[in-house]
């Protein structure tokens, strides 16, 4: 079973691609999402949440 998460936001900086000792490529990047609302006193509020994303590239397993 797979779980999907969709994060929509702004890229914090350029993605970084590196390789593990066995040559597997890994890419990391940061995404910022912001939420704006008005508090009960009528003052605007904003909160930014940062997500660190790490992608590990592997070859698909053969199907039987």
N, C-alpha and C positions, 0 to 999 in steps of 0.2 A: 504494500500500500504506500502511496506517495502523498505527501502533504505539500501544498503550494502556498506561498505567501507572496503577495504583490506589494512592493514598497514603491510609492511614487514620491519623488522628491527631487532635490538638487544634488548633483555630484559635488563632493567636497573638494576634490583635487583629481588630477589625472590618475587613472588606475595604474597599479604597479604589478608587473608580471615577473615572477621569479620561478626558479626550478628547484625541486627537491633533489637530494643527493642521487636519487635513481633516475632523474631526468623528467619527472612528471611536472608539467606546467601548473602553476598556481597563480591566480590573479586576485588581488585585494583592492577594495575601494570603499569609500565612505559615502553614505547618502544621508542628507538632512531633510527631515520633514517638519513642517511647522503647523501649528494649530492656533487659530485666533478665535477669541470669544469675548463676550462682555460679562463682567462679574456682576453680582447682584447690586452693587453700588453704581453701576453704569460705566465703569472704567474699562477701557479695552485692555485685554490681556493677550499675551502670546507666549507659546512654549515651543522650543525646538528640540526634537529628539534625533540623535545621531545613530545610524546603523552602520556597523562594520560588516562588510560582505566579503566572504572568501570563497572563491570558486576553484575547485580542484578538478582538473580535466583528466578523465579516465576513459579508456576505450570501452565500448559496450561489451557486455559478456555475450558469448555465442549462445544462440537459442537452440534448444533441442528439437 
